[in-house]
Amino acid sequence: MAVFRPFRAIRPQPAYAGRVAALPYDVMDSREARELAKDNPYSFLHVDKAEIDLDPSIDIYDERVYEKAAENLLKMEAEGIYMQEETPCFYIYQQVMDGRAQTGLVGCAAIDDYLQGHIKKHELTRADKEADRIRHVDVCNANTGPIFLTYRAVESVSRQVEAWIQSHAPVYDITAEDGIMHRVWVVDGKEEIAAFGEAFRRIPDLYIADGHHRTASAVRVGKMRRQEHPGYTGEEEFNYFLAVLFPDDQLKIWDYNRVVHDLNGMDVPGFLEKMEQAYICEKVDGPCRPREKHTMGMYLDGQWYLCRVRADRFSEDDLVGRLDVSILQEQVLTPLLGIDDPRTSSRIDFVGGIRGLDGLKRRADGCKGVAFALYPTGLDELMDIADSGHIMPPKSTWFEPKLRSGLFIHRLC
């Protein structure tokens, strides 16, 4: 059963929350982060991407970057930008995007639940990115960005969350520059805290929606701290990591599309001929967004195509193999375009569906390559695959809206 417990959050004073809250570190590069934070000394990017406060020549994995992150965090606390809760609390975090709300509970999940398979993953991680977050968490002595978890919705939990929202005012009510609303409530009632903790003890499993690298890194740091403290009891904060739990019935997975920079030595007619072995492709006017499984849009040489996968190219009995991202990888990216490992290849870009098909087209035109607009993976597919112990291809899911970093910090000791 899942353990989810309250904690003494370090969080911004309400007057600063809007300026502190920042997009997560992994959705932008250093140049973009510098631009976003240049006129805002309170932006959490000064902690999450501390290289923006150092000379651009310094490598982003240099030890000085992590030391700067810890320094900036301590400085914000010393200056009164942040406060720490006096007693452990849960927090309700609501996001509203285009009229759609998703409301999660913020607290701490147990590293043992991850190690024992009660917090389930669906993607592999990259060693370099995992090492980066390990150093960041360890040097800062804190989880600075929440892990996005989901669970199969439980009506009683949803009712408890809604009851608190209806009877209390939020401590933060922010509309970010992208128009997304972020609201936070502090759940400090003893009875309600106990009820939430008990409710999640009856939920067998949690699922990582977004944040595989951050989860793996938080768990690694927890294990490191256990080695440093052989007499640990299990109650120490380093045994837990910061997370937001959203019920699955409130979430939306967006398409996660691909652009390949070249045709691997083929000309356009030759590539289209090979594509026809796996897909039936027909020209269409204008951008093509797929409207059902096993179809995709393809943009090539100024032309959009609607592509339908041939029935003999996948099996509906194969949980992973029947995903449209898997079919594309196995039938096109690997055999035709030479993308054997999409996690490490420099010839492929991944583009979240939030950026639209025009953005996909521009990237393909810019590199004279080919773009693929995929049908989104379903949340039920994600959980079924995680339950089975299998792994999806890289970049199979894109969740929006993104959780803002800096609203909650969990100190490890």
N, C-alpha and C positions, 0 to 999 in steps of 0.2 A: 504494500500500500504506500502511496506517496506521502512523504513528509513535506509540509509547507508551513513555515513558521514566521511569526512577526520579527521585526528587527528595529533597532534604533537608527533610523535613516539619518544620514547627513544630507540635508537638502537646502536649496537656496531660500533665503528670505523672500517672501512674496513679492516685494518690490523689485527684486532682481531676476525672478524666475524666467520671465520672457526673454531677457537678454542672455541668460545662462544657457537655456535649453538649445541644443544643437543636434543636427543630423548625426547619425552614427559615423564613426571614423572610416568605415569600409565602403562608403558610397561615394567617396571623393578622393582625389589625389591631393598632394601637398599644395600644389599651385591653387587649386580651387579652395582649399581650406584657408590659405593665406588671404585670399580675396574676400571670403565670407567673414573672416574675423578681424579684418584690418582696422575697422573703426569701432570694434567692440572688445574692450579689455576683459569683459566678463564671460565671453563665449567659452563654452566648455571645450571647444576645439583647442584651446590653449593647454588643456590637459590631455585630451584624446589624441591630438596630433601635434604634440609639443614641438616638433621640428619647425613649425611656423614661427617660433620665437628664436630660432637659431639661424646661422648662416646657411643659405640654400645649398652650399657645397657639402654640408655634413650629411652623411648617409642616414636614411630614416631609421635604420636599425642600430645606429651608433648608441653606445651606452649613455652619452650625454643627452640624448632625446628622452630616455626614461627618467633620468635624474631631473631634467627640466619639468617633465610632467608632474613628478612628485612635488617639486618646489612650487609649481604654479598652484597645485591643489592646496597645499598648506598655506600658501599666501592668501588664497581666496577665503579660507577658513579664518585666518588671522585678521583679515580685514572686515569680517562680519558679513561677507556675501553669503556664507553658508552657516547653518545652525545644525545642531544634532538633537534629535528627539530625546526626551528624558527617559521615556519608557518604550519598550518594544511595541510597535504598531504594525498593522497592515495598512495598505494604501490602495485606493481605487483609482485607476488610470483609464480615462475615457478619451478616445479620439473620434473626431467626426470629420469625414471626408466626403464631399459631394452628397451630403445628406445622410450618409450611412455611418452609424455609430458602432464602435466595438469597445467593450468595457471589460477591463481585466483587473485582476487582483495582484498587487505587488507585495512580494515577500521574499523569503529565502528558501530555495530548494536544497536538498541534501546531496552531497557528492556521492554518498553511498547508493542513493537511488539511481544515479547515472552508472556507477560501477556495476550494480546488480541488474541493470537492464530495465528498471522501472521508469527511467527517463530515456525515451527511445529516439534514436537518430535515423536519418534517412540519407545522409551524405557523408562522404569521406572528407577529411581535412588535409590541408597542405602543411608540411612540416615547418616551412619558413613562416607562414602566417600564424601558426600555432605558437611557435617560439617567440614571435613578436609580442603576442598578448600575454604569454607567460611572464616575460620580463616586465611588461607594463603593470600587470596586476601585482607582481611580487614587489617591484620597486615602490609603487604607489601604496602598497599594503591595503588595497581596496579593489572591489569590483566596481568599476566606474560606468559600466553600461549594462543595462538589464538584458537577460536572455529572453527571447520571445518564445514562450511555450504555449501549447494548446492542450486541450483535453476534451473528451466527449462530453458535451454539455449535460449538466445536472440541473434540473429545474429548481431544486431547493436552493442551490448556490446562487443561481441567477436572481431568485427572489430576494435573498439576503442582500445581495449587492444593490439591487434596485431600491430596497427599503432604506438602506443607508443614504443613498443618493437623494431620495425624496425628502429625507428628514434633516439633512445637513447641507451646509454651504461648502462649496469647494474652496480649498486654500489657493489653488491656481486655476485660472481661467484664461488661457492664452490662445490667441490666433496667430499662428506663425506666418512668415512671409509667403508661404505657398498656399495660404488659405485654410490649412488644416487646423482644427481646434483641438486643444489639449487641456483637459480638466483633471484635477487631482483632488481627492478627498482623503483625509486622515481618519482611519478607523481605529479609534482609541478606546472604545467601550470594551470592558473586560468580557462581558457575555458574548458580544459579537466576535471578538478575537477568538475566544474558545470555540465558538460555533463554526467559524471558518476553518480553523485547524482541524476540528473533528470531521468536517465535511470532506476535506481532502484526504484524510486518512481512509476514507471509504472509496476513494477513486484509485483504481489499481495502477494506472499508468499515465504518464505525461509524455508529450511529444515535442521535440524541438521543431518549431516552425522556422525560425530564423536565428542564426547565431551558433552554428556548429563549432566554429573556431573558438569563440568566446567561452562556450561550455567546456570544451576539451581543455582549454587553458586554465579555466577556473578550477577544474577538477585536478589538473596537474599541480597547480600551486597548493591546493589543499593537501594533496599527498606529500608534497615537499615539506609543508609545515608539520605534518604528522611525524615525518622522520626527524625533524628538528625538535619535536616535543614528544618523545616516546611515551610519556605518561599521560597523553591526552585522554580526555574523558568522552569525547564525541559531542560535547556541548559547546566547544569553542567555535567562534564565528568562522574560522577557516575551514570548518567542516561543511559549510553552506555557501551558496552563491546566489547572487541577486537575480531575480526572475520576475516576469509578468506572465500570469496565466490567463489566457483568453479562452472562452468556450468556443468550440469549433463552429457552432451555428451562427457566429457573428463575423467570421473571417472570410476573406476573399483572396484567392490566389490569382495573380495576374500571369499573363503569358511571359515567358522568358525566351527571347528570340536570339538568333545567331546571325553573324556576318562573317563570312570567310573571305580573306583578302585577295585570293586569286583562285583560278580554276585548276590548279595543280598541273599546268602544262597543256590543258585541253582548250580548244576553241569553243565558242558558244554552241554551235550545232552538235559538236561531239559530246559536250557535257549533257545537253538535252536528250540526246539519243541514249546515253547511259542512264539518265534519270528515269526514262520510260521503262526500264527494267523493273523498277520498284514502285513507281508512282505513275498514275495517269495525269498528265499535265495539260491544262488548257489555258489559252490566253484569256485574260480578262481586262476590262477597262478600269483603270484607277487602282488604288491600293486594295489589297485583298486580305481581309482579316478572316481567318477560318471560323466557322460557326458550329462545327461539330467535331467530335473526335475523329482521328485518322484522316484529317485534311489539314493542309497548311497553305499559306501563301508563300510564294517565292518571287523575289525580285531579281532580275538578271538582265543586264545590258539594256536598261531603259524600259523593260516590259515586266508587268506583273502576271503571274500564273496562279491558278488554283490547282493544287496537287492533291490527288487522292491516293492513299497507299493501296497497293494491290493486296487482296485478301490472303494470298499465299505467302506474304512476307512477314507475318507475325502470327502469334498464337494468343488467343484470348485467355488461355489457361496460364499464361506466363505473366505474373503480376508486374514484373519490371519490364519484360520484353514488349508488352503491349502498350506501354507509354509512348506517346508521340515523340518525346525527346529521345527515347531509346531507339525507336524505329529509324529516326533521322540519323542518329549516330551510327547504327549498325548497317544501314542500307546506303548511306550517302557520305557522311563525314569521314568515316574510316576508309571504306573501299574506293571511293571516287576522289575525295579531296585530300586524302592523306593525313587527316587529323586523328591520329591514333590515341593521343591523350589530351583531351580538351582542357584539362586543368593546367597544363604546362605549355601548350602550343602557343606561339606568338602570332599565328596566322588566323586565329579566331577571336572575335569579340562577342561578348554577351550583352544584350540590350534589354533592359526591363521594359515590359509592355507599357508602363506609365509614360515612357518617352514617345509613344505613338509610332505609327508606320512611316510617317514622313522622316522621323529621325533615323529609322532603319534604312530607308531609301538613301538618305544623304550619306550615311556611312558606306553603303555599298558603292555608291557613285564615286566617293572619295578614294576608295582603294581599288576600284574597277573589279569588284568581286561579286559575290552572290549573297543575298539575304534570305533568311527563312523566318516567316512569322508563324508561330506555333499555337496550337490550341492549348489553353492552360491545363496543367495537371490538376486533378481534383483533390480536395482535402481528404476525402475518403480513401483515395488511392494512396496518398502519403501515409496515412495511419495504417492502412492494410499492409503496405510494404514494410513499414517500421515494425509492425507486429510480427511479420514473418521473419525478421532478422536480415532482410535483404537491403541493398543500397541502390538508390537512384543514380542515374548519370549526374555529373556535375551540373549545377545551375539549372535544376529542374523546376524550381519554384521561385516566384518573386512576390513578396507580400508588400502591400501598401495599405495604410500609411506606415511609414517607418517610426519606430519608437524614438523619442528624443532622448539623447544622453544628457546627463547633468542634473536631472530632476531628482534622482535618487542615487546615493552612494552607500555601499555596504563596506564598512571597515572590517578587516580580517582579524585584528586584535587591538 
